[in-house]
């Protein structure tokens, strides 16, 4: 196992994804492709119909002698031949002659890998649907909830929590759309033989490959070269972009759940222990797992690119590396996306603390509002210089910003105390934040329904 696991791994709902990483699933898929190949070859007269029927009847997981396969593996040192030998044993003598007929190891293994990836991909879409529904609910519920906007780690101008969520929704949907668009390029099978030229089926090799594609509901490679891997790298890259959004959410939760800020927190199950020595410690669980697994995932595309550039028509050093990278990426993304779903569904929002933090600078966060109001009279540059001087005075002298504004004759001549007080309220300077939150809430809801129709 290559992902980073913690205590949440055992308790989190896995949507049935993890079963696809098992050896049993791998062997079942290899059998599926060997049977599909036989069926396709029979259709084009390459093997007899009755042979294809017998192969399909006998290549079942319960008929395979895996103990014998392991013994043969120790003898021959090949990763696939031992499997083929026990397949031959599972059929009658005549049918056994046509097992794995005219193709090579990578045709079955790479095609199976892409088939399992597609199954996991559909699960990712199902989980993404739930995450978007979770985010939709957050954006709508907290569209008016005032909080500090922050840039460079410091207070900027006020926002709403729903607006913050709307940015996550926008980025997430865009990256999911990229992943969906890649399906037609990524999920392809190959049956081209040793170097991809259909040399053992020169008359109708492409037709056989097309028929296998139809039987397994997959696209086929135009040129079934064993040395084409960039479609796999494209998929991993798209996963990293989606993971990056979840990473961003997790970092935000991790940071703003500290006691000094305390705006959000993960839901903590009663009895949860955070430290073996500090009894008071309650640590983030979900966000920690998202952050760690995302950082590991980001490193994989570079490794895959080095592997993909290996020369000639095939190289086992490339297969070993690229297959390992693909498997690792899928496992890492599984841990990331499962935690992201639970985090977005269960996150606790402290609206009172958000409002308190939005007012902690006593009006300074609305300095831009004052600047833009007087810019109509002074112009932007002069108004910026004036308000800058007043904000620095407020900070240097530790004075309430409202008091500093009242003491300035130019401002006092044009605005009443009541007007200045209203100008400095965070809720009066959030622009279209609530509108954006509500728009993206609906977009997330609609996109989730689209995923429901197409993948669930």
Order of alpha helices (4+ residues) and beta strands (2+ residues): alpha-alpha-alpha-alpha-alpha-alpha-beta-beta-alpha-alpha-beta-alpha-beta-alpha-beta-alpha-alpha-alpha-beta-alpha-alpha-alpha-alpha-alpha-alpha-alpha
